[in-house]
Amino acid sequence: MKDGTAVLISCASLDDPYATVEVRNPNDRDAVFTMKMTFKDAHGFTMITTSAQVPVPAKDTATNRVAIAGIGTGHLDQIASCEVNPRATADW
């Protein structure tokens, strides 16, 4: 089973407290992939790192919305960027 890829579609903001990530499955069968992402402030400080398991059909993509759990809505305005690990690990 080959690992997939993950691409950031949009970062979280006050208007939408979710980051959107697209995960691609290069395999000939359905799989679940673990994608990892980091939310950073304007100084490059990591506010939170999170991961999610994303089921993706064979040779297809799936979009996942990642909630910003753990930092609270009062800190959403401090998020300056989102970074996604481009490698989505195949779990099965």
WOVEN-V204713 format. One record per pair of residues at least 12 apart in sequence whose C-alpha atoms are under 10 Angstrom apart, sorted by the first residue. I is the first residue (numbers start at 1). GAP is how many residues later the second one is. D is the distance in Angstrom with one decimal. If there is no record, write none. Layout:
BEGIN
i->(I;I)
gap->(GAP;GAP)
d->(D;D)
END
This chain:
BEGIN
i->(1;1;1;1;1;1;1;1;1;1;2;2;2;2;2;2;2;2;2;2;3;3;3;3;3;3;3;3;3;3;3;3;3;3;4;4;4;4;4;4;4;4;4;4;4;4;4;4;4;4;4;4;5;5;5;5;5;5;5;5;5;5;5;5;5;5;5;5;6;6;6;6;6;6;6;6;6;6;6;6;6;6;6;6;6;6;6;6;7;7;7;7;7;7;7;7;7;7;7;7;7;8;8;8;8;8;8;8;8;8;8;8;8;9;9;9;9;9;9;10;10;10;10;11;11;11;11;11;11;11;11;11;12;12;12;12;12;12;12;12;12;12;12;13;13;13;13;13;13;13;13;14;14;14;14;14;14;14;15;15;16;16;17;17;17;17;17;17;17;17;17;17;18;18;18;18;18;18;18;19;19;19;19;19;19;19;19;19;19;20;20;20;20;20;20;21;21;21;21;21;21;21;21;21;21;22;22;22;22;22;22;22;22;23;23;23;23;23;23;23;23;23;23;23;23;24;24;24;24;24;24;24;24;24;24;24;24;25;25;25;25;25;25;25;25;25;25;26;26;26;26;26;26;27;27;27;27;27;27;28;28;28;28;29;29;29;29;29;29;30;30;30;30;30;30;30;31;31;31;31;31;31;31;31;31;32;32;32;32;32;32;32;32;32;32;32;33;33;33;33;33;33;33;33;33;33;33;34;34;34;34;34;34;34;34;34;34;35;35;35;35;35;35;35;35;35;35;35;35;35;36;36;36;36;36;36;36;36;36;36;36;36;36;37;37;37;37;37;37;37;37;37;37;38;38;38;38;38;38;38;38;39;39;39;39;39;39;39;39;39;39;40;40;40;40;40;40;41;41;41;41;41;41;41;41;42;42;42;42;43;43;43;43;44;44;44;45;45;46;46;46;46;47;47;47;47;47;47;48;48;48;48;48;48;49;49;49;49;49;49;50;50;50;50;50;50;51;51;51;51;52;52;52;52;52;53;53;53;53;54;54;54;55;55;55)
gap->(24;25;26;27;28;30;88;89;90;91;23;24;25;26;29;86;87;88;89;90;21;22;23;24;28;29;30;31;84;85;86;87;88;89;19;20;21;22;23;27;28;29;30;31;52;55;57;82;83;84;85;86;17;18;19;20;21;28;29;30;56;79;80;81;82;83;84;85;15;16;17;18;19;27;28;29;30;31;55;56;57;58;78;79;80;81;82;83;13;14;15;16;17;28;56;76;77;78;79;80;81;12;13;14;15;29;55;56;74;75;76;77;78;12;13;54;55;56;75;12;55;71;72;28;54;55;68;69;70;71;72;73;27;53;54;55;56;64;65;67;68;69;70;55;60;63;64;65;66;67;68;59;60;61;62;63;64;65;61;62;51;60;48;49;50;51;52;55;56;59;60;62;46;47;48;49;50;51;58;18;20;45;46;47;48;49;63;64;65;43;44;45;46;47;62;14;15;16;33;41;42;43;44;45;63;13;32;34;39;40;41;42;43;12;31;32;33;37;38;39;40;41;63;64;65;30;31;32;33;34;35;36;37;38;39;63;64;30;31;32;33;34;35;36;37;63;65;30;31;32;33;34;35;29;30;31;32;33;63;29;30;31;32;27;28;29;30;31;63;25;26;27;28;29;30;62;23;24;25;26;27;28;59;60;61;20;21;22;23;24;25;56;57;58;59;60;19;20;21;22;23;54;55;56;57;58;59;17;18;19;20;21;53;54;55;56;57;15;16;17;18;19;29;49;50;51;52;53;54;55;13;14;15;16;17;30;47;48;49;50;51;52;53;12;13;14;15;29;45;46;47;48;49;12;13;30;43;44;45;46;47;29;32;37;39;40;41;42;43;44;45;38;39;40;41;42;43;34;35;36;37;38;39;40;41;36;37;38;39;35;36;37;38;35;36;37;34;35;33;35;36;37;21;23;24;28;31;32;20;21;22;23;31;34;19;20;21;33;34;35;16;17;18;19;20;34;15;33;34;37;12;13;14;15;36;35;36;37;38;34;36;37;35;36;37)
d->(9.8;8.9;6.7;9.0;8.9;8.5;9.6;6.7;8.7;7.4;8.2;6.9;6.4;9.8;9.7;9.5;8.1;6.5;9.8;9.7;9.0;7.5;7.6;8.4;9.6;9.8;7.5;9.3;6.7;5.8;4.9;4.8;8.6;9.9;6.8;5.4;5.0;6.1;8.2;9.4;9.4;7.0;9.0;9.0;9.4;9.9;9.4;8.4;6.1;4.8;6.3;6.6;8.2;5.6;5.3;7.2;8.4;9.0;10.0;8.4;9.3;9.8;8.4;5.3;4.8;5.0;8.2;9.7;6.6;5.6;4.5;6.5;9.4;9.4;9.4;6.7;8.6;9.5;9.4;9.7;9.5;10.0;6.8;6.7;4.7;6.0;5.7;9.5;8.7;5.6;5.3;6.6;8.5;9.6;9.5;9.2;6.6;8.0;6.2;9.0;9.5;6.2;4.6;6.5;9.0;9.0;9.8;9.8;7.8;7.3;6.1;9.1;8.7;5.3;6.6;8.8;9.6;9.7;9.8;9.7;9.3;9.7;8.3;8.5;9.8;9.4;8.7;8.6;6.6;5.5;8.5;9.9;8.5;9.5;8.6;8.3;7.7;7.8;9.4;7.4;8.8;8.1;7.5;9.8;9.8;6.3;6.8;9.0;7.2;8.6;9.4;7.9;9.3;9.1;5.8;6.0;9.4;9.0;9.4;9.7;9.5;9.5;9.4;8.5;6.4;6.4;9.4;9.8;7.9;7.1;9.7;10.0;9.4;5.8;5.2;4.7;6.2;9.5;10.0;9.2;9.2;8.2;5.6;5.1;6.7;7.8;7.6;9.8;9.8;6.8;5.7;4.5;6.2;9.0;9.9;8.7;9.9;9.2;9.9;8.4;5.7;5.3;6.4;7.6;7.9;9.6;9.4;9.9;6.6;5.7;4.4;6.3;8.9;7.8;7.4;8.8;7.3;8.5;5.4;5.4;6.3;7.6;9.1;9.2;7.1;9.8;9.9;7.1;8.9;9.0;7.4;5.9;4.3;6.6;8.9;9.8;8.3;9.1;6.1;6.9;6.1;5.3;5.5;6.1;8.4;8.9;8.7;9.7;9.5;7.0;5.1;7.3;8.9;9.7;8.7;5.6;5.6;8.6;9.7;8.7;5.0;6.0;9.4;9.1;6.8;4.3;7.4;9.7;9.7;7.5;5.9;4.3;4.4;8.0;8.8;8.5;8.4;5.8;5.6;6.5;7.0;9.8;6.8;7.2;5.5;9.9;6.3;5.4;4.2;6.0;8.6;9.3;8.4;6.1;5.5;5.8;8.2;5.5;5.2;6.3;7.4;9.4;5.6;5.2;4.5;5.5;7.6;6.6;5.6;4.4;6.3;8.9;8.8;5.4;5.1;6.6;6.8;8.6;5.5;5.6;6.5;7.4;9.6;7.6;6.9;8.1;7.2;4.7;6.7;9.2;7.4;5.8;4.2;6.7;9.0;9.9;8.6;6.0;5.6;8.5;8.4;7.4;9.1;5.8;5.6;6.2;8.8;8.9;7.0;5.5;4.3;6.0;9.2;6.4;8.7;9.9;8.3;5.7;5.1;6.5;8.4;8.4;10.0;9.9;9.6;6.4;7.7;6.0;4.6;6.5;9.0;8.1;5.7;5.9;5.3;6.2;7.9;9.7;9.6;9.0;5.5;4.7;4.7;6.6;9.0;7.2;7.0;5.0;7.5;9.8;9.9;8.4;10.0;9.6;8.2;8.2;9.7;9.7;9.4;9.6;9.5;9.9;10.0;9.3;7.5;9.3;8.8;7.8;8.1;8.5;7.5;7.4;9.9;9.9;9.3;9.8;9.7;9.7;9.4;9.8;8.5;9.2;8.3;8.5;9.6;9.8;8.4;9.6;9.8;10.0;8.5;9.4;7.5;9.8;9.8;9.2;9.2;9.4;8.4;9.1;9.6;9.6;9.8;9.6;9.7)
END
